């Protein structure tokens, strides 16, 4: 039975228009105070609307008529538009990931991160075991105990449209320029410079030159991430980012989407599909790419106001209402089972007593008044049955969070909502205080600003005033509209409606704190809601596997501070440094979440002064070099076969200053985020460092560019599985970069052994057999090829340079997938002027050592001595792909 498994809300967050930062932590307090977020639309965007040749529906009491808009004064002039938002710098998302996201997905990820912080659910740093048995930091994600029972629902009415419009605009502009050039060139051929036509010819020439310059500076190139950007992927992208493996979906119920998402989340939890759901909702139709189209659409439908005064246009429930104002926003809610909240000792904000979602099957833009009344009756009746409440007793303590869009009275939402309230609550309806946010934010479409407001109004007891109300509508009668301030509310009834007869409602109840005192609007968060300190301490210890767990906020993200240094698995000498005690961890977490002066104490939206620029899914771990040195015993000299045929299987030893190695390590650091001192040259790029084939391709492209290595179509990424291979690749193609010839080293002795110093780290074999591989030759001072390739890898992966072992697999260890590998090799070809080779395969270059070797093979002039040829690499792990990965960038 539903009552046996209560569903609660433990966290909520907002992104709002009209502020300096969309995700300012002060947003909720501003909204509760009733601050105005609507502003004027720039004239240039109004002009673009006019150019759409709009025929507008004009609604009147007697019906409607159509009129054609011919003057810019007749288009919409106001909107709730977003301010500054930088997902990379504010939330620590990598530039690579960010570039593949639509704006709506970016907003959804950001608000989800903030909602988790409000709910007191931290991310932990996950480690992975490398092919060499060492531990490397992998990504920040949900703790293991939360991953499989955390679902995600993405709610949006217009996902992907901004990216689509931007792509179409860039294409159209480029095509128009080219067509103009063609037309002008044709015209110019007919114009002579005599008979007074000289001036005309000069003007044509000047215009052709301007267009050609514009085409050269802003050429249209199809974005290979197009599909990812236009698909509705906020749910999957957010789940991937936090590591949530529970049920996952996206919904579009137009402007009822967020309320419907809460209803669906409640169903999932009650059905046992998961214990918590993160609802992430976002929409933004007010961007430069979309506002002229979407504004024209609402204008044509007769739903938009064209006033230039907010006080005259944004008038919810007022007799003067005549059209809505479009807006944007993001809303995040963490919905959980009460048991899940209790397990970590946290007091929820409120309980979901009842939720319904339906469709009136009536009209595309009008509300079915009678059916909405039936839905509200169903909502309240279910709550009474399961929770024992009485509608008349709760009415004086209820806030109705309306959908009201202040569209024309005929067919608008105000009449349907008020009719439903009076039908369901009878005379008690007048005791319910009515709230509305659209008068301050504009209509945020599918982003449920009101759903979050309902939660935060209960948490604080504050209800924002209804904006700009002056004249009572006789059709609605006297209403108990909020005047702002504190109200004795304990229940919130939320109604969401959307195009296509969508209707959803929720009824939630405040869960009082221990002392019954509500938090201030500027002092919200999870710390004051820790009701059971012992349970909270125990939970932190369990999820962090450390009795000294501490919390920190970095780039808006609540995290368990990492206290481990990656060491070899099973190493008896490995140690972990702990900071504080379990009790201190809680006190520390509370202190760190206050806006004080230390790094961990910084506000969620502030940049920690001592925190390096974060990289996606990677984190630096201190003292890796010291740990490695302390735990690695000295090896005696090894016996090797001085056979020339076997020399090429090993990376020759290098001096302390190896510029090629350093450059390639720097490149891997940039691509992966690992510190340079953690990058053993024998780590597999893909398996150990998470450098997938795309990143490998990008890194090799950069290396070719750095070292001016021609493109080789026969080269395969899989032949360069480690950093050692990549460095060797550079020396193979650019032997001029090496100061001395390589030292012979054998893999399999076949003759009497000769004692020589221990060579460089062993090469991790690639996922293919019999592919030419050879590590980089030794140098006395600087290895420019390696350094350049490492720098390129750092750039492509985000890993710190000192973590980039040359033998790490680009895809398996460093996360450089085939696309990025192709980009990297293209960059390398450009750097080193290496011709393209159609037969070269990315999989033949699985590591940085392979990449470096590639450079030297194609550019032997880069090394003073001849670089040895590679020998076959032993098969040491399954192939990622059974077929070669073709790349047009080789």
N, C-alpha and C positions, 0 to 999 in steps of 0.2 A: 504494500500500500504506500502511496506517496508520503503519508505522514510518518512512515517508519524510516524514511531516509531523507531528512530535510536537506534542502539545497540552499546554499548561502552565496553571498557575494563578498569576497575578501579584498578586492582591489579594483580601482577604477582610475582612468586617466583621460585627459583631453588634449586635443590639439585645436587651437582656435585661430580664426582670421583676425586681422586688424591689430595685431601686436607685433612688437619688434621680432619676437621669435614665436613660431607656431607652437613650440613645446616649452613655453615658459612655465616654470612651476607655479607661478602666481596666477595662471589662467583661471583656475577654479575659483579662487577668491574673487577675482575680477568679475566673473560671470555671476557669482552669488550676490555681489554688490549691485549688479545691473549696469555694468559699464557698457558703453557702445563700441561695437567692433566693425560697424559698416562704414564704408568710405566711398569716395567718388571714383568712378572708372575713368582712366585717362582718355583724353579726347581721341587719340589715335585709334584706340580700341573701339570707341563708339563709331568712328568713321568706318571701320571694317564691318561693323554690324549693318550700317546703312547700305553698304555695298552688296549686301546679301539680297537686296530687292524684296523686302519682306511685305507680305500682305497680312495684316493684323486683324485678329478677331476682337471686336470691341463689344464687351458684354454690358448689357443694360437690364433694367428690371423687366423690360418687355421682350427680352430676347437678346439678339446681337446682330451686328453688321460687320462687314469687312471694309478695311481701308488700306491703301497702299502707303507705305512710309517713304517719304521723299526728302525728309529733312532730318539732320542729325539730332535735332532737338526732340525728336519723337522716339528715339531709341532709349533703352534703359541706361541710367546714369549712375546707379548705386549698386554696390555689391560688397559682400564680406569676403575680401581677398586675403590670401595668405601672406605672411611676412617672411622673414629669413628662415630657411630650413636647409640644413646641410647634414644629411645622414652620415656622411663620412666623418666629418670633423666633430659633430655633436654627439653621435652615437657610436663612433668607432667602427663603422662598416667599411670594408675595403673598397677602394675605388673600382676594382674589377667587378665586384658584386653589385655595387651601386649603379654602375653603368648599364647593367642588364635589367634594372628594375624600372617599372613605370612609376610615375609620381604617386599614384594612389597606393601602390604596393610599398613604396618608401614610407608614406605616412602611416600605413598599417603596421609595419615593422616597428617604427618609432613608438607609436602609442602602445603597442604590445609590450615593449620593453619597459615603458613607464608604468603600465598596469601591473606587471610582475613585481616591480619595485614597491608599488603601493601595497601589494598583497604580501610582501615579505617573502617572496620566493626568489632565492638567489641562484645564479649560475655558478658552476664549479669548473675548474680547469681540468679537462680530461687529458689523460696521457695515453700514448700508444707505444707498443713495443716494436722496436725496429728489427730489421732482419739481422742486426748484429747483437741483439739482446739488450740494447739500451732502451731507455725510456725517453720519449720526446713529447713535449706539450702538443696536444692536438687541437683543441678548441674549447671555448667556453660554452657550456651547455647545461641543461637541467641535470640535477643529480640522478643517478641510476634509478633510485626508487621512485622517481616522478616521471621518467621518460615515457614509459609505456601506457600510463593511465592519464596522460595529459592530451586533450584534444584541442583542435584549433578550428574556429569558424571565422571566415572572412566575409564581411558584409559590405557590399558596395553596389551602387546603382549604375555607375559609369566607369568601371575598371578598364584600364588599357587605352582609353580614348585619347588621353593626352599624348601618349607616344605615337599613336596612329596619326593624329592630326599633325604632330611635329614632323613625322616622316613624310607625310603627303605634302606638307608645306615646303619642306626643303627640296623635294623632288620637283614640285610645280615651279618654284622660283628658278631652279637651275634650268629646267626645260624651257621656261619662258625666255630666259637670257639667251640660250643657245638659238632658239627660234628667231629672236630679234637680231642676233648677229648674222644669221643666214639671210634674213630678209634685207638687212642693211647692206650686206656685202653684194647681194644681187642688185639692189638699187644703186649702190656705188659704181658698179660696173657700167651702168647706163649714164652716169653723170660725167660730163666732161668738165675740164677746168677752164674752159673758154666760154665766151658768150655770157659772161656774168654768173656762171655756175660755180666759180671757185669757192665762194663762201659756203655754198651748200655742200660741196664736196668735203671741205674741211670740217664742217659740222658733223657730217656722216662719219668721217674718219675718227673724229674725237669720240663720238658715241660708241663706235665699234671698239675702240681702245678701252673705254670705260667698262663695257660689258665683258670684254675678254679679261680684264684685270679682275673683275668680280668673280668670274668663273674660275679663274686660277686661284684666287684667295679662298673661295668658298665652293669648291667643287662638290657635287652631290655624289656620295658613295653610299650604297645600300648598307644599312646597319645589320651586321650578321646576327645581332641579338634581337632582331625585330620580333620574332615570334614570342620570345620570353617577355618582351616588354608590352605586347598587346594582349597577351593572354591574361585571364583572371587568375593570378597566382599568388595573391597575398597570403593565402592560407598555407600553401606549400612552402613558399619562401620563408615565412616566419617560422614554420615548424622546423625547417632545415636549420635555420639559424640557431634556434634554442634547443634543438634535438628532441622535439616532441614527437613521439611515435604513436600516439593514440589516434582516434578517429579525426578525420580532417576533411573539410569541405568549404565551398564558397556558396553563398546564397545571394540572390538578387530579388528582393521584394520591393524594389524601388525605394521609396522613402520610409517604408516600414521595415527595412532590412535589419537594422540593429535589434529592434524589439523582437522580431522573428528569430534572430540568432540567439537571444537569451532564452526564448521558449524552446528552441531546439537543444540548446545546451542543457536546460533542465531535463528534457526528455532523455538525453544521452546518459546523464548522471543517474536519474531514477531507474533507467533500464540496466544500469551496471556496465555500460560500455566504457566508461572511464570515471575517474574521481574528480576531475577538474577540466574545465574548458576555458581557454583564453579566447574571448571574442574580440576580434580586431576589425574595426569598421572605418572606412575612409572614403572620401569623395572630394574632388576638386575640379569643378567645371569653370573656375574663374581664372585659370592660367592664361597667359598670352596666346597660347596655341588654341584654346578652346572657347574662351569667353564670347568671341564674336559669333561662333556657331551655336553654342548652347543658349546664350542670351537671345539670339534671334529666334531660337526654337520656342522658348518660353514666351517671348513677345508675340510670336505668331499665334500661339495657342490662346492668347488673351489672358494669361495668368500673371504677367509681369507688370509691375508699376514702372512708370517712366518719370516719376518726380525726381527733382534734384535735391529735395529736402528729406532727410531721414525722418524728421518729426511728422511729416505729412504722408510719407509712404509706409513706414513700419508702424502700423496701427492695429495690432491684434485685438479682436473682439470689439473693435470700435465701429460705430455706424459708418464711418468714412472709409472703411477698408475697400480697396479696389484692385490690389495686385501685390504679388509677393516680390521679395528681393532675394536674388540668388546668393549663395554663400559657399563655404567649404568648411571642412573640419575632419577630425579624426577622433574616434572614441574607442576606448579599450576597457574591457571588463573581465575580471577573473571570477568565474562561477565554479563553485566547488561543493562537494558533499560536506556536510557538517563534520563528519568523522575525519576527513582530510584536514580540515582547519584545526580540529581539536588535537589531532596527532602532533602538530607542531606548536600547540599551546597558544594559538592565535585567536583572538576574538573577531568574528566576522563583523562586517559593517551592517549587513541586513540579511533577511531571509526571503527567498522567493516563495511566496504563499501560493501563487497561481499564475499561469501563463497560458495564453491562447493565441492561435494564429489561424487565419482563415482567408477566404476570398469571397467577396460579395457577388461575383459573377454578374456584375451589373453594368458598369460604364468605365471607359478608359480613364476619365479625368474627374468624374463626379462620385460622391460618396452616397452609399445607400443608407439613409438615415435609420430605417427600421432594422436593417440587418446589424448595423453597428450597435444598436441598443440590445439586440439579442446576444451579441458577442460579449458585451460588457456584463450582461446578466449572467451569462455562463461563467465568466471569470470570477465574479464576486460569489456566486453560488458555490463554486468549487472550493474557494478559499474558506467559506463558512463551514462547509462540510468537513474539510480535512483539518482545519486549524481551530475551529470552535469560535471564530470571531462572529460579530454581529454587525452588519453594514451600518445600522443606525448609531451604534455605539462608537464605531471607528470614524464616522464622518467628521466630527469636530477635530480629529487628529490626523486628517488625511489631506495630502496635497495632490491635486490632479495636474499632472505634467502633460500639458496639451500638445497636440500636433499643429494647431492653428497657424495657418500660413498667411493670414489676412488677404486672401484672394477675394474676388467679388462675392457678395453675399449669396447670389444665386448659385447653388451647387457647391458652395465653399465648405470648409471643414468646421467652422465655428458652430454653425447651426446643428450639424450632426452630432458634434461632441456634447454640446449643452443639452440637446434633446436626450441623448443617452444617459447623461448624469441624472437628469430629473426623472427619467423613466425608471432607472435602477434604484436610486436612493430616495426617491420621493421628496418629501419636505426636507429631509436631511441633506439634500444636495446643496442647499444654500450655505451649509456649515463647512463644506469642503472648499479649501482655498485653492484658487486656480493660478497656475504658473505657466509661463511661456518664455522660450529663449529666442525664437526667431526674430523677435523685434530688436534684438541686440546683435545677433550673429548673421542674420539672413538665413535662408534655407540651405542647410548643409547636405541636402539630398539624402543618401543612404547612411551617412555618418550620424549616428544617434547621439548628438550632443545632449538631448533631453534625457536619454537613458542614464547617462553618467550624472547629469544634474540631479535626477531623482535619487540616486545613491548618495551623492554628496550633500544634498539638502537634508536627508535623514541623518547623515553623519554629523552635520554641523547645526541643524535646526534652523538654518537660514534659507529663505525663499526669495529669489529675486523678484523685483516688481514687474508688472506687465508694462511694457514700454509704451509711452506716448498715448495712453488712454485718456480721452476727453469726453466723447459723446456716447451715451448709452444707445444701443440698437434696440428699438422697440420689439423687434422680432426675437431678440434674446432675453430681454428683460434685465432686471438688476442682477449683477453677478458678483460673487465674492472674489474679485480679482486681487491678487497679491499686491500689496503696497511696498513690499520689500522688508527685510529685517527678519527677526526671530519669530517663529510660529511654533506652537506646541504640537508638532507633527511627529507621528510614529509610523505612518503608512504613506506610501506613494503609489498612485495609480497612473500608469503611463500608457498612452495611446499613440500608436504609430500607424499612419495610413500612407498608401502609395498609389501611383498610377497603376491602372489595371485592376482596380477594386481590391488591392491588398489591404489587409487589416490585421494588426497584432496588438496585444495588450499584455501588460504584466501588473501584478499587485505585489509589492514588497513591503516588508515590515522591519523597522529598525530593531537591532539587537543592542540593548543598552550595555554600556561599559560597567565595570565593577562599581564605580562610584556614581554611575548614572549621569556623569557630566560629559557634555559633548565637546569635541575638539574645536579649536578655532580654525577658521578657514585657511589661515596662513601657517598652520602647524599640523598638517595632516601627515599621514604615513602609517606604516605598520607598527612602529616601535611602541607607541602608546597603547596599542591594542594587544600587546603580549600579556595574556591573562594568566598563563601558567609558566612561570620562569623555568621551572625544572624541566617541563616537557619541551620547552623551546631549546634549552641547553642540550638536552639529550638528542633532539632532532638535528641540531647543527652538528653535533659530534658524529651522528650516523651518516649524514649526507657528505660530510667532509672527510670522514675517516681520520679525524684528528681531534683530540681532546682540547685543543687550543684554537678552535676555529674563530676567525674574526670576519666581520663583514666590512665591505667597502663599496663605495659607489664610484664607478669610473665610467665616464661618458654615458650618464643616465642609468647605467646598468648596475643593479645590485649583484654583488659577487662575493663568494667566499674567498678571502685573500689566500693566494697560493703560497704555501710555505715549503714546498718540496723542490729539490733539485733532482733532475732526472739522472739516474745511475743505472748501471748494468743490472738486469734482472737477477735476483738471487744473490747479489753481492753482499757478503756478510759484513763488509766494512761500510756499506752505504748508510748514511744517517740523514735525518730530516730535522731541520731547525724549527722549533715551535715557538710561538710568541704568545705569551699570556696563558690564562687558564680558561676553562669552559665558562666559568662565571664572568671572568673579565671579558670574554668574547662578546657576551650579550651587552655588557656595559659599553664595551668598545663600539659595538655595532650601533648602539643608540647614539653615542657621541659622534660617530662618523657620519651619521645621517643628518646631523645638524649643520646649518650653514656657518661653520667655523673656519679656521684658517688653514688646517692641514690638508694634505692631498685627499685623504679618505673622508675628511669632513666637508669637502667642497660640495656645494649644491649639485644636484644631478645634472644640471645643464651647464655647469662650469667646467672649464678645461683645467685639470690638475696641473699646477705649475711644474712639478717634477716628473710628471708622467710622460713618457715618450709617446709619440703619435702611435695609437694602437693599430694593429693589423688584424684583419678578419681571421677568426678561428685560430689565431696563434698567440702565444704569450711568451715573453722572455723569462727565462728562469736563471737566477743568478748563480755564479760560481760553478758553472758546468765544467769549465776548464780545470779548476782546482779539484773538483770531485773526480774527474776523469784521471787526472794525474795521480791523485792519491790512491785510486782504486785499481790502477793499471800497473802490474808488476813489470820490472825491467826484463826484457827478453834477451837471451844470449844471442850471439851471432848465429845465423842460420847457414846451413850448407845449401848451396844452390848449384845448379848445373851451368857452367859457362858456355852454353850452347847458343850460338847466335840465333838460331831458329826459334828459341824459346824466350829470347830477351824481350820480345814485344808484348808479352802477356802481362807485364807488370808496369805500374807507374814508376818511373825512375825516381830516385830520391831527389829532393830539392833542397836548396839552402833555405835559411830562415826567411829570406825575402824573395818571394815568388810572386811577381806581379800578376801573372795570368791566374794563378790560384787565388790570389787575394781578390782579383777583379771578379772572378766567377763566383766566389763565395759571397761577395757583396751583392751580386746579382740575385743569388738564391735567397739571401737574407731579405732582400727587398720583395721577392715573390712569395716567400713563405712566412716571414715574421720570426723565424727562429734566430736566436743570437748566433753570431759567427762561431763562438767557442763551443757550440753544441754540434756543429756540422762536421762530423767525421767524414772523411772523404770516401769511406766505403759504405756509407748508408745508402740504401736504395732510395732513389729520388721519389718514386711514387709510393711504394709500400711503407717507407719509413717517414718521409718528409711530406707526403701528401701533394707532391707536385704532379698534377695530372698531365695528360697528353697535351692539353691546350696550353698550359703554362710551360711545359717543356718546349713546345713549338715556339712560343713567344721568346723564351730564353735563348734558344738556338738562333732565332732570327736576330735577336739583339747581339749575340756573340758574333755572328757573321758581320753585322754592321760595325761592331766595335773593332774587330780585327781584319775587316776587309777581306772576308773569306767568300769565295764564289759559292753559289748555291749548287748543291749536288743532289739530284733527284733520286739517286740510289741510296742515299744515306737514310738510315732508319733510326728513329728515336730509341727503339728498344735495344739498340746496340750500345747505348750510352746510359746504362741504368744508374750510375753513381757519379758523384762529383769528380772522382778520379778519372772516369772515362771522359767526362766533358773537358777537363783540363788537357787530357791527352789528345782529344780531338783538335783543340786549338794548336797544340804543338805539332800535330801531324800536318795541319794545313798551313801553319806559320812557323816552320822550324827556325826561322831567323830570330824568333823571340827567345830561343834557348841559348844560353851562354856556353854550355858544354854539351857534348854528346851524351846520350843516355847511358846509364850503367847497366850492364847486362844482368839479368835476373831470370832464373828459370822457374817454371811452374812445376815440372816433373823432371827430376834429375835422371839422366840416363848414362852419366859418366861419373868418374870420381869427383866427389864434391869439393868445391872450393869455398872457403869461409870468407864471407863478405858482410859488411854491416847490414843491419835489418832494413829492408826497403820500406817504402811508403805503405800506407794501409792497403790491404788487399782489395781488389775490385769485386764488388758484388755483381754476380753474373746477371745478365739481362734475361728477360722472359722469352728468348729465342735461342736457337742453336746455331753455331758456326757462322757468327756474324763478326766482321772485322772490328776489333776493339783494341786500343792501346792507350795506356795512360800518358800523361804529359811528360816530356823530357825534362831533365833537371836544368835548373838555372843557377847562376851564381848570385845574381842580384835581383833583378826585377823580371816578372813574368807578366808582361802587359796583356797578352791574350787571355790568360786565366783571370786576371783582375777585371778585365773588361767584361768577360762573360759572367763572372760572379756578380758584378754590379748589375748586369742586365737581369740576372736571376733574382737578385734582391728586388729590383724594380717590378718584375713580373709576379713574384710570389709573396712579397712582404716579409719573408724570413730575414732575420738578421744575418749578416755576412758570416759571422763566426760560427753559425750553425750549419753552414753549407758544406758538408763533406762531398768531395767530388764523386764519390761512388754511390751517393743516394740516388734512388730511382726518381726520375723527374715526375712521373705521374703518381706512382704508388706512394712515394715518400713526401714529395714536395707539392703534390696536388696540381701539377701543371698538366692540364688535359691536352688533347690533340689540337684543339683550336689555338690554345696559348703556345703550344710547342711550335705550331706553324708560324705564328706571329713572331716568336723569338728567333726562329731560323731565318725568317725574312729580314729581321733586323740585323742579324749577324751577316747575312749576305751583303746587305747594304753597307754595313760598317767596313767590311773587309773586301768589298768589291768582288764577291764570289759569284760566278755565273750560276744561273738556275740549272738544276739537273733534274729532269722529269722522272728519272729512275730512282732518285733518292727517296728513301722511306724514313719517316719519323721514328718508327719503332727501332731502327738501327742505331738510334742515339738515345738510349734510355737514361743516361746519367750525364752529369756535367763533364766528367772526364771524357766521355764520348764526344760531347759538343766541342770541347777544347781541341780534341784530336782532329775533329772535322775541320776546324780552322787551319790547323797546321798541314793537314793533307791537301787542302785546297790552296793554301798560301805558305808553301815551304820557305818562301823568302823571309818570313817573319822570324825564323830561327836561324842562328849562325851555323848550327850543325844540322846534318840530315836527321830527320826524325824517323824512327823505325816504323815499319808498317804494322798495323794491328793484326792480332791473331784471334782465332775464334774464341767466343765467350761461352763458357759452360752454362748449360741450362740449370738454373737453380730455383726457379719458381714458375708457376703456371703463367702462360701468356695472358695479358689483359684482353687481347683480341686475337682471334685466330687468323685474321687477315691483315695485311699491311694497311696502315692508316694513310690514305692518300692525302697529300697536302699541296694546294696550289701555290703555297708560299715558298716552296723549295726551288 
